[in-house]
């Protein structure tokens, strides 16, 4: 499939395994150079070698924790500098399946685990989007939320300056997910 992404540059958080690695692979197959991001350097380097060998694209392993604003800003700056800019952002960073104690019946949810899950999945995605937005072209973004407690989803268009031409924030697919999607027309 040709998505017209040849020669673009991407950042994929959670790119050393799981869904993030699969997305990084498909982007590279489409001709995208990809910075994969995770906390474990050894896993990142192994994934980068594997994906580069498979796709003949540049795969840049960058260690960062999306719960740290400073690490996110440093990672985005390095990715932009080494790749020559950022056109695509995919936020897929989280523990596989999330924290077992952050979901479930209300009496079993551990507050601290829920807050940590939220910090990685949602606030981490926001940190990455902001860091990329500070370096890129103007565009409008849509934030869509869907929760099981609401009868319908809400979507709100927000002006967000300097987002890249294509931005995708991919969060775990469950009824309580929030997703950010942006695209230049």
matplotlib code that plots the C-alpha trace (Angstrom):
import matplotlib.pyplot as plt

x = [0.0, 1.4, 0.3, 2.4, 4.8, 8.0, 10.8, 8.9, 10.3, 8.5, 8.8, 7.1, 7.0, 6.7, 8.6, 10.7, 7.9, 4.2, 1.9, 4.5, 7.1, 4.5, 3.6, 7.3, 7.7, 4.8, 5.9, 9.4, 7.9, 6.2, 9.5, 9.6, 12.7, 11.7, 12.9, 11.7, 11.5, 11.3, 12.9, 15.0, 18.2, 19.0, 15.5, 15.5, 18.8, 17.7, 14.4, 16.2, 18.7, 15.8, 13.6, 16.5, 17.6, 14.0, 13.1, 16.4, 15.2, 16.9, 15.7, 17.0, 16.7, 16.2, 15.9, 13.3, 10.6, 7.4, 6.5, 9.4, 8.9, 12.7, 13.4, 10.5, 11.8, 15.4, 14.2, 12.1, 15.0, 17.4, 15.0, 14.3, 18.0, 19.1, 16.2, 16.0, 12.6, 9.5, 6.4, 4.7, 4.2, 2.8, 2.3, 2.1, 4.1, 2.6, 3.1, 1.5, -2.1, -1.5, -1.5, -3.8, -4.5, -5.5, -8.6, -11.4, -14.1, -13.8, -13.0, -9.8, -8.4, -5.2, -5.1, -1.4, -1.4, -4.2, -2.4, 0.8, -1.1, -2.7, 0.6, 2.2, -0.7, -2.4, -0.2, 2.9, 1.1, 0.3, 4.0, 5.1, 2.6, 3.6, 7.3, 6.7, 4.3, 6.9, 9.1, 6.5, 4.0, 0.6, -2.5, -5.7, -6.0, -9.0, -9.2, -11.8, -12.8, -14.9, -15.8, -18.2, -20.0, -21.0, -23.7, -21.8, -18.3, -17.3, -15.0, -13.6, -11.5, -8.7, -6.3, -2.8, 0.1, 3.0, 2.0, 3.7, 2.0, 0.8, 0.4, -1.0, -1.2, -2.1, -3.3, -4.5, -7.8, -10.4, -13.6, -11.9, -9.2, -8.6, -7.1, -5.5, -5.5, -4.2, -3.6, -3.0, -5.6]
y = [0.0, 3.4, 6.0, 8.8, 8.9, 8.2, 10.4, 11.5, 11.3, 9.9, 9.4, 6.3, 6.1, 2.6, 1.6, -1.2, -3.8, -4.5, -2.2, 0.6, -1.6, -2.9, 0.7, 1.7, -1.3, -0.3, 3.3, 2.2, -0.1, 3.0, 4.7, 6.7, 7.1, 6.4, 7.4, 4.7, 5.7, 3.6, 3.5, 0.3, 1.0, -2.6, -3.4, -0.2, -1.0, -4.6, -3.4, -0.7, -3.2, -5.6, -2.9, -1.3, -4.7, -5.6, -2.3, -0.7, 2.6, 4.6, 3.5, 5.7, 4.3, 7.1, 6.4, 8.6, 8.3, 10.1, 11.0, 13.4, 16.7, 17.3, 13.8, 14.3, 17.7, 16.3, 13.3, 15.3, 17.8, 14.9, 13.1, 16.3, 17.1, 13.6, 12.9, 16.4, 17.2, 15.4, 14.8, 12.0, 11.4, 8.1, 7.8, 4.2, 4.2, 2.1, -1.1, -3.9, -4.1, -1.2, -1.7, -4.5, -2.6, 0.6, -0.9, -3.2, -3.0, 0.4, -1.3, -2.9, 0.1, 1.4, 5.2, 5.5, 2.9, 4.7, 8.0, 6.5, 4.9, 8.2, 10.0, 7.6, 7.1, 10.5, 13.2, 11.5, 11.8, 15.4, 16.1, 14.6, 16.4, 19.7, 19.1, 18.2, 21.2, 23.6, 22.7, 22.3, 24.0, 25.3, 23.1, 22.3, 19.4, 17.3, 15.8, 13.0, 11.4, 8.4, 7.1, 4.3, 6.7, 9.0, 8.2, 9.7, 10.8, 14.4, 16.0, 19.4, 21.2, 23.3, 25.6, 24.1, 26.0, 24.4, 20.7, 18.6, 17.9, 14.5, 13.7, 10.5, 9.7, 6.1, 5.1, 1.6, 0.7, 0.5, 2.3, 4.6, 5.8, 9.3, 9.8, 12.8, 12.9, 15.7, 15.9, 18.7, 18.8]
z = [0.0, -0.8, 1.7, 0.2, 3.1, 1.2, 2.6, 5.7, 9.3, 12.2, 16.0, 17.5, 21.3, 22.6, 19.4, 20.8, 21.0, 20.6, 18.7, 18.6, 17.0, 14.5, 13.6, 13.2, 10.9, 8.7, 8.5, 7.5, 4.8, 3.5, 3.1, 6.4, 8.5, 12.1, 15.6, 17.9, 21.6, 24.8, 28.2, 27.7, 25.6, 24.9, 23.6, 21.5, 19.9, 19.1, 17.6, 15.6, 14.1, 13.2, 11.6, 9.7, 8.3, 7.4, 5.7, 4.6, 6.3, 8.9, 12.4, 15.2, 18.7, 21.3, 25.1, 26.8, 29.4, 28.3, 31.9, 31.9, 30.1, 29.9, 28.4, 25.8, 24.7, 24.4, 22.5, 20.0, 19.5, 18.8, 16.5, 14.5, 14.3, 13.3, 10.9, 9.4, 10.9, 12.2, 10.0, 11.9, 15.7, 16.9, 20.7, 21.6, 24.9, 27.7, 29.5, 27.5, 28.6, 31.0, 34.8, 35.9, 39.1, 37.2, 35.7, 36.9, 39.5, 41.4, 44.7, 43.2, 41.4, 43.0, 42.7, 42.3, 39.4, 37.7, 38.0, 36.6, 33.7, 32.9, 33.1, 30.6, 28.1, 28.1, 29.6, 27.9, 24.5, 25.2, 26.2, 22.9, 20.8, 22.4, 21.9, 18.2, 17.8, 19.0, 15.9, 13.1, 10.8, 11.7, 11.6, 13.4, 15.7, 16.9, 20.3, 20.6, 23.8, 24.5, 27.9, 28.8, 31.2, 28.3, 25.8, 23.0, 22.1, 22.1, 19.5, 19.8, 17.1, 18.7, 17.0, 17.8, 16.3, 14.5, 14.5, 11.8, 8.5, 9.8, 13.5, 14.9, 18.6, 19.0, 22.4, 23.6, 22.2, 25.0, 25.7, 28.1, 25.6, 24.5, 21.1, 19.4, 15.6, 13.4, 9.6, 7.2, 4.4]

ax = plt.figure().add_subplot(projection="3d")
ax.plot(x, y, z, "-o")
ax.set_aspect("equal")
plt.show()
